[in-house]
Structures are given as C-alpha cells and as structure tokens.
Amino acid sequence: MMPGEVLRQGFARAHRRLGLIFLDLLWKAIWCAVTFVALALIAGWFGSQLQNIQWQDTGVPALKGLLATTALRQFLGAHASAIFWSIGTMVVFSVTLWFVLEAYFRNRIVNVVAGFSPRSLSRFERGLKPATTFKTFLTSAVIKAAILFSVAFILSLIVFGRYPATPMSQWRMLWLETRGATVAGLIAFIGVAFLLTVLDTLLRSDAVELLGVDLIRVSGVIGTLVIFEAMIGVSVLIVIVSGFLSVSRGIEAIVMLFVLIFGVILLNLFHSYLLLVRFSAVDIMRRNVVGI
C-alpha cells in the first residue's frame, strides 16, 4: 500500500471518529482550568498577605507611590523563598498533571482507533487491543520530554555558551560567528524531535515492528502529517505576529488578543485532528504487516 493510499484511508477513518478530537481537547481544557485555579490560589494567598501591610497615608500621591514601592520590595524580600517554592511546586504539579492527563486520554483514543472499546460486553467483540497501556503512554511522554530538554540544553551550551562571558556590545559580532552553528543546532534539534515523534507514535500504537519492515514508508506518512501541521502553525503565527505589529490603538490590541486566543484554539484543534489521522494511518499499516 502506497503512502498516499495510507493517508487517504487514515483521513477517512479519522472522519468517522471526529468525537475523539474533542476528547483530546477535553483533557487540555481540564489542564488549563486546573492550572489557572492553582495560579489564582497562589496569587490570592500572597495578595491577601500584601493587603495586610499598612502604612501611614500621607495624602501625597508621589509619596504614597514611593511608600507602596518600598513596602512591595520589603514584602518580596521577606517572602522570596515562599514565592519561589510556591511557583516551583505549581509548575511541577502542572507538568505532572499534563503528562498524566495526556497519557490517560490518548491511551483511550488509540484503543478506540485500533478497534478496542472499553464498553464492549465481551473481549471477543472488542477487536484488536493495543499492547500499549497508560503506563506506556506516560513513560514514553516523560522520556521524550527529557531527551528533548537535554538535547536543547546541550545545543544551547554549545551554540550560546560564549554569550554570558561576552559583553553585550560584542554580541552582534558574536552572532555573525555563531549563526551557522545556530542553524545547524536547530536542524539537529528538529531531526531528533522528528525521530522521537516517529518512535513515540509507533510505541504508543504497538507498531514497533514497522521500524524493521517499513521504516521509510511509515516515516514518510508521519513526516507528511508533521510538516502539514507545521505549515499550519507557521501560517497562524505569521498572521498573529503581523497583527500585533500593526496595532496602534487599544481596541486593536483587544481584537488581536481575541485573535490570539482563537489561533491557539484553532492550532490545538488541528493538532488533535492530525494526531488522530496519524494514529489511524499507523494502525492501518500495522494491520497490513501483521496480516489482520
């Protein structure tokens, strides 16, 4: 089966399961809501502590501003450690929640794509159930994120390691020397990210055998979908950036803020849709390999 035919069938199968797209959007909405609530609780807690600070009202606006700035500086100095640990804990909690929700919901999505339904009355009616589990999804997500972070950190040290020890006045000349390395580092990072995307998709789809029997074709199918998604993302980014650069009034800034929110929602919708197509296409290729 040619890659074009695999993609055609993948899109067709995705169109029959559009509800899974909204299931993928659901866990992102839950994550956003919980993270916002956590931020609001932290801000409310320290805000209430700040409101308890009292100073003498002099009636002079400039002096009141100076006193308020001094009080805020003292408050931050006294609570710097608590603020740091609160924000750090919130970030760790938010990242952990992202991994857990992503693994739980997408594991169910892949099960449905492969023909397995948790609501089936009999195991014989469930179709083929992927060998991947929630633990597999969670582990693959954590490992992928850790590798990408490590690669980005190492490449940043190699490319930009000289910048902190160089005066800012010389950064322009230093950039002329390192721009080639920057491009090479970016290409290397994109290559590693794509490789991990292919491995992660096959592992989650229980189709690792495709690496040995159909590596070129499966890489082409996944690469086509990833490039298509990247083109959509870049197009939306260009529109948003161009819009903000042309803002000259307050009402235009408000309009662009709504455009930004709409753009984020649109990108997440396309990502969920193309992710569903990707899992569907890989499942079609896996079935052909194992002879189902």
C-alpha positions in Angstrom: 0.0 0.0 0.0 1.4 3.4 -1.1 1.8 6.2 1.5 -0.8 8.3 -0.4 -3.4 5.4 0.0 -2.5 5.0 3.7 -3.0 8.7 4.3 -6.3 8.7 2.4 -7.6 5.8 4.5 -6.2 7.5 7.6 -8.2 10.7 6.9 -11.3 8.6 6.1 -11.1 6.7 9.4 -10.4 9.9 11.3 -13.6 11.5 9.8 -15.6 8.6 11.2 -14.3 9.3 14.7 -14.4 13.1 15.0 -15.6 12.8 18.6 -12.1 11.7 19.6 -10.8 15.1 18.6 -13.0 16.8 21.3 -11.9 14.1 23.7 -8.3 15.2 23.1 -9.3 18.8 23.6 -11.1 18.0 26.8 -8.0 17.0 28.7 -6.3 20.2 27.6 -9.2 22.2 28.8 -9.1 20.4 32.2 -5.4 21.1 32.4 -5.8 24.8 31.6 -8.6 25.2 34.2 -6.7 23.4 37.0 -3.5 25.4 36.3 -5.4 28.7 36.3 -7.0 27.8 39.6 -3.7 26.9 41.1 -2.2 30.2 39.9 -5.2 32.1 41.2 -4.8 30.4 44.7 -1.2 31.4 44.9 -1.8 34.9 43.8 -4.8 35.2 46.2 -2.7 33.9 49.1 0.2 36.3 48.7 -2.2 39.1 47.7 -4.0 38.8 51.0 -0.7 38.9 52.8 0.3 42.0 50.9 -3.0 43.7 51.7 -2.3 43.2 55.5 0.7 45.6 55.2 -0.3 49.0 56.5 1.5 52.3 56.2 0.6 55.9 57.0 -1.4 57.7 54.4 0.4 61.0 53.7 -2.1 62.3 51.2 0.7 63.0 48.7 0.3 60.8 45.6 4.1 60.7 44.8 5.0 59.8 48.4 2.2 57.2 48.6 3.7 55.6 45.5 7.2 55.6 47.0 5.9 54.0 50.2 4.0 51.4 48.3 7.0 50.5 46.2 9.2 50.2 49.3 6.6 48.1 51.0 6.3 45.8 48.0 10.1 45.5 47.8 10.2 44.6 51.5 7.4 42.1 51.1 9.1 40.4 48.2 12.4 40.2 50.1 10.7 38.7 53.1 8.7 36.2 51.1 11.0 35.5 48.2 11.7 31.9 49.3 8.0 31.1 49.9 7.1 32.7 46.5 9.8 30.7 44.7 8.8 27.4 46.2 5.1 28.0 45.7 5.6 28.8 42.0 8.1 25.9 41.6 5.6 23.5 43.2 2.8 24.8 41.0 5.0 24.3 37.9 5.9 20.7 38.9 2.2 20.0 39.6 1.1 21.5 36.3 3.7 19.5 34.3 2.8 16.3 36.1 -0.9 16.8 35.5 -0.2 17.4 31.8 1.7 14.1 31.5 -1.0 12.2 33.4 -4.0 13.6 31.5 -2.2 13.2 28.2 -1.4 9.6 28.8 -4.8 8.7 30.2 -6.9 10.3 27.4 -4.6 9.5 24.5 -4.3 5.9 25.6 -8.1 5.6 25.3 -8.0 7.4 21.9 -5.5 4.9 20.5 -7.5 2.0 21.9 -10.6 3.2 20.1 -8.6 3.8 16.8 -7.4 0.2 17.0 -10.9 -1.2 17.4 -10.9 -1.7 21.1 -13.8 -0.4 23.1 -13.8 -0.5 26.9 -17.6 -0.6 26.8 -17.8 -3.9 24.9 -19.6 -6.7 26.6 -17.2 -9.4 25.5 -13.5 -9.4 24.9 -14.2 -11.1 21.5 -16.3 -8.1 20.5 -13.5 -5.6 21.3 -11.4 -6.1 18.2 -7.6 -5.8 18.5 -6.4 -4.2 21.7 -3.0 -2.4 21.5 -0.4 -3.8 23.9 0.3 -0.2 25.0 -1.1 0.9 28.3 -1.4 4.0 30.4 2.0 3.3 31.8 3.5 3.0 28.3 2.0 6.3 27.3 3.2 8.1 30.5 6.7 6.6 30.3 7.1 7.5 26.6 5.9 11.1 27.2 8.3 11.6 30.1 11.3 10.1 28.2 10.6 12.1 25.1 10.3 15.3 27.0 13.5 14.5 29.0 15.5 13.8 25.8 14.3 16.9 24.0 15.1 19.1 27.0 18.6 17.5 27.3 19.3 18.0 23.6 18.1 21.6 23.7 20.2 22.3 26.7 23.3 20.8 25.3 22.9 22.5 21.9 22.3 25.8 23.7 25.5 25.4 25.7 27.4 24.6 22.5 26.0 27.5 20.4 25.4 30.2 23.0 27.9 29.2 25.7 30.2 32.2 24.9 27.5 34.8 25.2 27.3 35.1 29.0 31.1 35.8 29.2 31.0 38.3 26.3 30.0 42.0 26.8 26.6 42.8 25.2 28.2 45.3 22.9 30.0 42.5 21.2 27.0 40.2 20.8 26.3 41.3 17.3 29.8 40.3 16.1 29.5 37.1 18.1 26.2 36.4 16.4 27.9 36.6 13.0 30.3 33.9 14.1 27.7 31.6 15.6 24.7 31.9 13.3 25.9 29.0 11.2 26.2 26.9 14.4 22.7 28.1 15.4 21.2 26.9 12.1 23.0 23.6 12.4 21.9 23.2 16.0 18.3 24.0 15.1 18.3 21.4 12.3 19.8 18.8 14.6 17.1 19.5 17.2 14.3 19.2 14.6 15.9 15.9 13.4 16.0 14.5 16.9 12.4 15.7 17.6 11.1 14.0 14.4 12.9 10.8 15.2 11.4 10.8 18.7 8.0 11.5 17.3 8.2 8.5 15.0 9.4 6.2 17.8 6.8 7.6 20.2 3.9 7.1 17.7 4.9 3.6 16.9 5.4 2.6 20.5 2.0 4.0 21.5 0.3 2.3 18.6 2.0 -1.0 19.4 3.6 -0.9 15.9 7.3 -1.0 16.7 7.7 -3.8 14.1 7.2 -1.2 11.4 10.7 0.1 12.2 12.1 -3.1 10.8 9.8 -3.9 7.9 8.5 -0.5 6.7 10.7 2.3 8.1 10.8 4.5 5.0 7.1 4.4 4.4 6.0 5.0 8.0 8.5 7.8 8.3 7.1 9.4 5.1 3.5 9.1 6.4 4.3 10.6 9.8 6.6 13.2 8.2 3.9 14.4 5.8 1.4 14.9 8.7 4.0 16.7 10.8 5.1 19.0 8.0 1.5 19.8 7.2 0.8 20.7 10.9 4.0 22.8 11.0 2.9 24.7 7.9 -0.5 25.5 9.6 1.3 26.6 12.8 3.7 28.9 11.0 0.9 30.4 8.9 -1.2 31.2 12.0 1.9 32.5 13.8 2.7 34.9 10.9 -0.8 36.2 10.9 -0.8 36.8 14.7 2.6 38.4 14.8 1.8 40.7 11.8 -1.4 41.7 13.5 0.3 42.7 16.8 3.0 44.6 14.9 0.3 46.7 13.2 -1.6 47.5 16.4 -1.8 51.3 17.0 -4.9 51.6 19.3 -6.3 49.9 22.4 -9.3 48.4 20.6 -7.0 46.8 18.0 -4.9 45.3 20.8 -8.1 43.8 22.3 -9.1 42.4 18.9 -5.7 40.9 18.4 -5.9 39.3 21.9 -9.1 37.5 20.8 -7.4 36.6 17.6 -4.5 35.1 19.6 -6.9 33.0 21.7 -8.8 31.9 18.6 -5.5 31.0 16.9 -4.4 28.9 19.9 -7.7 27.0 19.9 -7.5 26.5 16.1 -4.0 25.1 16.4 -5.0 22.7 19.1 -8.0 21.6 17.1 -5.8 20.9 14.0 -3.2 19.1 16.2 -5.8 16.8 17.7 -7.2 16.1 14.2 -3.9 15.3 12.6 -2.9 13.3 15.6 -6.0 11.2 15.1 -5.1 10.8 11.4 -1.6 9.8 12.4 -2.7 7.0 14.7 -5.3 5.8 12.2 -2.7 5.7 9.4 -0.2 3.8 11.6 -2.9 1.3 12.7 -3.7 0.7 9.0 0.0 -0.1 8.3 0.3 -2.2 11.4 -2.7 -4.3 10.3 -1.2 -4.9 6.9 2.1 -6.0 8.5 0.6 -8.5 11.0 -2.0 -9.7 8.5 -5.2 -8.8 10.2 
